[in-house]
Amino acid sequence: MTLRRSVVAALAISLVPLSAQAFRFSEEEAKEKAAADDAAARAKGAAPAVSPACRERLKNEKVAVLLAERGSKGINADQSRYGMHFQAIDRRLQKQGMRTYTQEEIKKQIAQAEIEAHFRNDPDAALNASRKLGATMFLRGAIGSRTGINPILKINEVYVNMGFTLVGGDGQIISEASASSDSYSGGDTVGMALTLINEQADGVVGRLLRGYCAERGGKKTK
């Protein structure tokens, strides 16, 4: 009996540190995962969440999304060209509780010339568009690109970037944010811009709305 009790006691003692060690491993793994998630969020340009108080104010805003591509031939603001880009941004705005317009509603109410003037920072065009549509804000997204030669591979590369601007119905800039891609070979800048939006839109929209909270979050909207 004495020998048996000794064996049982020895087994019990040997199992305690193993269990504690396994628990410590689980804790360390959780910490490492959390740190990795934070790093990934920062890499994607994620911004802290909008405060609950400001989100309530955002529910009173009506925002219209406009997209265009800037190139050597000028501005291409044909909204039908950016349907999937529009949807990706629109979803993020609605997630914040904001009221948005469909592309069909925007096209029906705003003339193409006014949309193009928007991207030339024409405050009068912005004001006219706002009055016609009833929007209190516009979110403009402008696709840009530049080309270069890879110094090692000696091949052409394209760098795609997007500048986002949140504009009030009065044409005044509220906040700005940007996103950029790694270089790639090819000429489909619009396709790469969609990839860019899908990867970074959460962070971009977060930064734009936090800029709104700082600039106009405490002001009453009309």
LUMPASE-638317 format. One record per residue (C-alpha): x, y, z. Coordinates in nm, 2 decimals. Example, Ala and Ser with C-alpha at 12.3 -4.5 7.8 and 13.67 -1.06 7.14 Angstrom:
2
+--------+--------+--------+
!   east !  north !     up !
+--------+--------+--------+
!   1.23 !  -0.45 !   0.78 !
!   1.37 !  -0.11 !   0.71 !
+--------+--------+--------+
This chain:
222
+--------+--------+--------+
!   east !  north !     up !
+--------+--------+--------+
!   0.00 !   0.00 !   0.00 !
!   0.28 !   0.24 !   0.08 !
!   0.45 !   0.17 !  -0.25 !
!   0.13 !   0.22 !  -0.44 !
!   0.05 !   0.55 !  -0.26 !
!   0.41 !   0.67 !  -0.34 !
!   0.36 !   0.59 !  -0.71 !
!   0.03 !   0.77 !  -0.73 !
!   0.17 !   1.08 !  -0.55 !
!   0.47 !   1.09 !  -0.78 !
!   0.24 !   1.08 !  -1.09 !
!   0.02 !   1.35 !  -0.95 !
!   0.33 !   1.58 !  -0.88 !
!   0.47 !   1.52 !  -1.23 !
!   0.14 !   1.61 !  -1.39 !
!   0.10 !   1.95 !  -1.22 !
!   0.39 !   2.13 !  -1.39 !
!   0.30 !   1.98 !  -1.73 !
!  -0.06 !   2.11 !  -1.70 !
!   0.06 !   2.45 !  -1.59 !
!   0.32 !   2.46 !  -1.87 !
!   0.05 !   2.37 !  -2.12 !
!  -0.16 !   2.65 !  -1.98 !
!   0.13 !   2.90 !  -2.01 !
!   0.18 !   2.79 !  -2.37 !
!  -0.19 !   2.86 !  -2.45 !
!  -0.15 !   3.21 !  -2.30 !
!   0.16 !   3.28 !  -2.50 !
!   0.00 !   3.16 !  -2.82 !
!  -0.31 !   3.39 !  -2.75 !
!  -0.08 !   3.69 !  -2.69 !
!   0.12 !   3.62 !  -3.00 !
!  -0.20 !   3.59 !  -3.21 !
!  -0.33 !   3.91 !  -3.07 !
!   0.00 !   4.09 !  -3.15 !
!  -0.01 !   3.95 !  -3.50 !
!  -0.36 !   4.06 !  -3.56 !
!  -0.27 !   4.41 !  -3.44 !
!   0.02 !   4.42 !  -3.67 !
!  -0.19 !   4.31 !  -3.97 !
!  -0.45 !   4.58 !  -3.89 !
!  -0.18 !   4.84 !  -3.88 !
!  -0.03 !   4.71 !  -4.20 !
!  -0.37 !   4.75 !  -4.37 !
!  -0.40 !   5.11 !  -4.24 !
!  -0.68 !   5.03 !  -4.00 !
!  -0.79 !   5.31 !  -3.78 !
!  -0.95 !   5.30 !  -3.43 !
!  -1.33 !   5.26 !  -3.43 !
!  -1.55 !   5.57 !  -3.45 !
!  -1.69 !   5.66 !  -3.11 !
!  -2.05 !   5.57 !  -3.03 !
!  -2.14 !   5.94 !  -2.98 !
!  -2.00 !   6.03 !  -3.32 !
!  -2.17 !   5.73 !  -3.49 !
!  -2.50 !   5.87 !  -3.37 !
!  -2.43 !   6.20 !  -3.54 !
!  -2.32 !   6.02 !  -3.86 !
!  -2.67 !   5.87 !  -3.88 !
!  -2.80 !   6.21 !  -3.97 !
!  -2.56 !   6.25 !  -4.26 !
!  -2.65 !   6.14 !  -4.62 !
!  -2.34 !   6.06 !  -4.82 !
!  -2.29 !   6.01 !  -5.19 !
!  -1.99 !   5.81 !  -5.32 !
!  -1.82 !   5.94 !  -5.64 !
!  -1.52 !   5.76 !  -5.81 !
!  -1.29 !   5.86 !  -6.09 !
!  -0.95 !   5.77 !  -6.24 !
!  -0.69 !   6.04 !  -6.31 !
!  -0.48 !   5.97 !  -6.62 !
!  -0.27 !   6.13 !  -6.89 !
!  -0.60 !   6.20 !  -7.08 !
!  -0.77 !   6.37 !  -6.79 !
!  -1.04 !   6.25 !  -6.55 !
!  -1.25 !   5.94 !  -6.63 !
!  -1.56 !   5.99 !  -6.40 !
!  -1.79 !   5.74 !  -6.57 !
!  -1.95 !   5.60 !  -6.26 !
!  -2.07 !   5.28 !  -6.43 !
!  -1.70 !   5.19 !  -6.47 !
!  -1.66 !   5.16 !  -6.09 !
!  -1.96 !   4.96 !  -5.98 !
!  -1.78 !   4.71 !  -5.77 !
!  -1.55 !   4.98 !  -5.62 !
!  -1.86 !   5.17 !  -5.52 !
!  -2.03 !   4.88 !  -5.36 !
!  -1.72 !   4.80 !  -5.15 !
!  -1.70 !   5.15 !  -5.01 !
!  -2.08 !   5.18 !  -4.97 !
!  -2.09 !   4.87 !  -4.75 !
!  -1.84 !   5.02 !  -4.51 !
!  -2.04 !   5.35 !  -4.48 !
!  -2.37 !   5.16 !  -4.42 !
!  -2.19 !   4.95 !  -4.16 !
!  -2.12 !   5.28 !  -3.97 !
!  -2.50 !   5.35 !  -3.98 !
!  -2.48 !   5.62 !  -4.26 !
!  -2.74 !   5.68 !  -4.52 !
!  -2.61 !   5.64 !  -4.88 !
!  -2.73 !   5.67 !  -5.23 !
!  -2.72 !   5.41 !  -5.51 !
!  -2.53 !   5.48 !  -5.83 !
!  -2.86 !   5.50 !  -6.01 !
!  -2.99 !   5.77 !  -5.78 !
!  -2.67 !   5.97 !  -5.82 !
!  -2.66 !   5.94 !  -6.20 !
!  -3.03 !   6.04 !  -6.22 !
!  -2.99 !   6.36 !  -6.01 !
!  -2.64 !   6.48 !  -6.09 !
!  -2.51 !   6.57 !  -6.43 !
!  -2.19 !   6.41 !  -6.55 !
!  -2.03 !   6.75 !  -6.59 !
!  -2.10 !   6.82 !  -6.22 !
!  -1.94 !   6.49 !  -6.12 !
!  -1.63 !   6.57 !  -6.32 !
!  -1.62 !   6.92 !  -6.17 !
!  -1.63 !   6.76 !  -5.83 !
!  -1.29 !   6.60 !  -5.90 !
!  -1.15 !   6.94 !  -6.00 !
!  -1.23 !   7.07 !  -5.65 !
!  -1.50 !   7.30 !  -5.78 !
!  -1.70 !   7.40 !  -5.47 !
!  -1.99 !   7.55 !  -5.68 !
!  -2.04 !   7.22 !  -5.86 !
!  -2.03 !   7.04 !  -5.52 !
!  -2.29 !   7.27 !  -5.38 !
!  -2.52 !   7.23 !  -5.69 !
!  -2.49 !   6.85 !  -5.67 !
!  -2.56 !   6.86 !  -5.30 !
!  -2.88 !   7.06 !  -5.35 !
!  -3.00 !   6.84 !  -5.63 !
!  -2.94 !   6.51 !  -5.45 !
!  -3.00 !   6.62 !  -5.10 !
!  -2.66 !   6.49 !  -4.98 !
!  -2.49 !   6.64 !  -4.68 !
!  -2.16 !   6.49 !  -4.78 !
!  -1.97 !   6.34 !  -5.07 !
!  -1.70 !   6.08 !  -5.05 !
!  -1.47 !   6.11 !  -5.35 !
!  -1.22 !   5.84 !  -5.44 !
!  -0.96 !   5.92 !  -5.71 !
!  -0.75 !   5.64 !  -5.87 !
!  -0.40 !   5.73 !  -5.97 !
!  -0.10 !   5.55 !  -6.10 !
!   0.26 !   5.59 !  -6.20 !
!   0.49 !   5.36 !  -6.40 !
!   0.85 !   5.27 !  -6.34 !
!   1.11 !   5.01 !  -6.42 !
!   1.21 !   4.74 !  -6.17 !
!   1.59 !   4.79 !  -6.12 !
!   1.65 !   4.42 !  -6.08 !
!   1.41 !   4.25 !  -6.32 !
!   1.42 !   4.54 !  -6.57 !
!   1.05 !   4.51 !  -6.64 !
!   0.78 !   4.78 !  -6.63 !
!   0.59 !   4.82 !  -6.31 !
!   0.28 !   5.01 !  -6.21 !
!   0.21 !   5.17 !  -5.87 !
!  -0.16 !   5.23 !  -5.80 !
!  -0.28 !   5.47 !  -5.53 !
!  -0.61 !   5.61 !  -5.43 !
!  -0.69 !   5.94 !  -5.26 !
!  -1.01 !   5.96 !  -5.07 !
!  -1.17 !   6.29 !  -4.97 !
!  -1.48 !   6.35 !  -4.75 !
!  -1.64 !   6.67 !  -4.87 !
!  -1.93 !   6.86 !  -4.71 !
!  -2.24 !   6.96 !  -4.90 !
!  -2.09 !   7.31 !  -4.91 !
!  -1.78 !   7.19 !  -5.10 !
!  -1.54 !   7.22 !  -4.80 !
!  -1.30 !   6.94 !  -4.74 !
!  -1.37 !   6.76 !  -4.41 !
!  -1.10 !   6.49 !  -4.41 !
!  -0.87 !   6.30 !  -4.64 !
!  -0.71 !   5.95 !  -4.65 !
!  -0.51 !   5.75 !  -4.90 !
!  -0.42 !   5.39 !  -4.99 !
!  -0.15 !   5.26 !  -5.21 !
!  -0.05 !   4.92 !  -5.36 !
!   0.28 !   4.74 !  -5.41 !
!   0.41 !   4.75 !  -5.76 !
!   0.29 !   4.50 !  -6.02 !
!   0.33 !   4.44 !  -6.39 !
!   0.03 !   4.50 !  -6.61 !
!  -0.20 !   4.78 !  -6.71 !
!  -0.53 !   4.71 !  -6.53 !
!  -0.52 !   5.00 !  -6.29 !
!  -0.90 !   4.98 !  -6.22 !
!  -0.88 !   4.61 !  -6.13 !
!  -0.58 !   4.68 !  -5.90 !
!  -0.77 !   4.97 !  -5.74 !
!  -1.06 !   4.73 !  -5.66 !
!  -0.81 !   4.50 !  -5.49 !
!  -0.67 !   4.80 !  -5.30 !
!  -1.02 !   4.90 !  -5.18 !
!  -1.11 !   4.55 !  -5.07 !
!  -0.78 !   4.53 !  -4.87 !
!  -0.77 !   4.88 !  -4.72 !
!  -1.13 !   5.03 !  -4.73 !
!  -1.20 !   4.96 !  -4.36 !
!  -0.90 !   5.16 !  -4.25 !
!  -0.96 !   5.44 !  -4.51 !
!  -1.33 !   5.48 !  -4.41 !
!  -1.23 !   5.47 !  -4.04 !
!  -0.98 !   5.75 !  -4.09 !
!  -1.22 !   5.96 !  -4.29 !
!  -1.49 !   5.93 !  -4.04 !
!  -1.26 !   6.00 !  -3.75 !
!  -1.16 !   6.31 !  -3.93 !
!  -1.53 !   6.40 !  -3.96 !
!  -1.57 !   6.35 !  -3.58 !
!  -1.28 !   6.58 !  -3.51 !
!  -1.39 !   6.85 !  -3.76 !
!  -1.77 !   6.84 !  -3.77 !
!  -1.88 !   6.58 !  -3.52 !
!  -2.01 !   6.83 !  -3.28 !
!  -2.19 !   7.05 !  -3.53 !
!  -2.56 !   7.01 !  -3.61 !
!  -2.63 !   6.90 !  -3.96 !
!  -2.91 !   7.08 !  -4.16 !
+--------+--------+--------+
